[in-house]
Amino acid sequence: MKNNASLVYNFCLLVGDALAIVMAFTIAYILRVSLSHVALSAPVKASDYILALISLIPFWLLLFGLLGLYNSRIYERRFNEFGRLLIGSFIGILFVISYSYIADVTIFPARLVTVYSFGLAFFFALLFRTTARGFRRELFSFGIGINNVLLIGDNNTTATLVKALSDTRVTGYKILGVVAARASKSYDGLKQYKTFNEAIGRQFDDPLHTIIQTELYTDPSKNNDILSFAQKHHVAYRFVPGNSELLVGKIEVDLFQSIPVIAVHQTALIGWGRVVKRLTDIILGTIALVIASPFMLLIALAIKLSDNGPVFFRQERLSRFDSRVNIFKFRSNKMAYNGLDPEEAFAKMGKPELIKQYRDNGDFLANDPRITPLGRWLRKTSLDELPQLLNVVRGDISLVGPRALIAAELDQFAQKSLILSVKSGLTGLAQISGRRDISFDERRKLDLYYVQNWSFWGDIVILVKTVSIVFFHRGAI
């Protein structure tokens, strides 16, 4: 049975966005025309202004639709929605301005109305969507708008989905049962069926909306029966491929010699994305380097005066396609341990037991004996990373990417070749996710997720979060 809850929610978002735009333009008009005594650039009646606005709203909403703002893959992810709302509001106001120019119609009585309209449209749309999301979750707690799911399969993926969808009030999903060959404690509290026919032969307490098959049967006819049932009863159908690593990268469907084929790229960062990312690195990296130069000079003098050792620490790290690059940092270690990896340094000082504590704590020790007092402050503020802006501008690494590691460290991760399909980064998803609180393997999994799910907006979000972390000291980069 088809679930119309998403359609209703999309319609509510559409209406809410329209109301948000009307409110924004109306308040912008009142602020500049009715409440301000500054002369207007053009006398525009309120009725003409609102009439012109209402006629253009459908185009504005169409733009929102093209940006995916009515797609669950976007509005379920707050940062994606935030970014596209901002872009959509900006392009929307440009569209209204362009229409006014091309049609030779005066819409805005003053230029400040344009600025107010843009800011308020974005604010009200974001406010409404935040409210709608909260209200929707409240409805989930009353069983309204729930998507009822039947899971088919008996493997780790099934157990993971059971756990992930356990809180219906948050996810909006309710598991009606699990089709598994044998009873499993992993599915305690859920109805379990040995076969698909047994499951559909019983009457569920709630209508079935989605079937998720986590493993395919060796008998193709059984898989066809499940798909046919879903199509006949208008039930959404999804399946998880047996090789879950196969389809997590950039996927393209094409015809190869008249045969439909699926191409799976190691990373989503291909084609134009690489060009845009490199241009972003050059522009933002150069700007950041110019701004940081005075501070870098002061830090260099402080290091030189503190122990008269070398200012910079240079180490060979891995980047894209296994290329070896020399990464620059301000030296923070004492001269006796400079250039040594942690294992070598702790062994040299006669404290090899510290290496396990160091690794288990996310490559961090509260009172690391290798580090100078000045170096400890530099690491705490992440200022020791500033020289890597030179690496960014040179093209050795990117502003955002997987952590640049030495070969010995990255060799510990079985899927290092996937991580090295893009350039390493000055900052990344693992760093903003709490470097000191997660293990080495978890950090590499975050790096891998970034590689396989790259997006330009994702890079912007990581950069913004990095700045926030550095300035407000919420963890080290």
Summary of the structure (lengths in Angstrom):
residues: 477
radius of gyration: 27.9
end to end distance: 48.7
largest distance: 82.1
contacts: 1396
relative contact order: 0.07
helix: 56%
strand: 13%
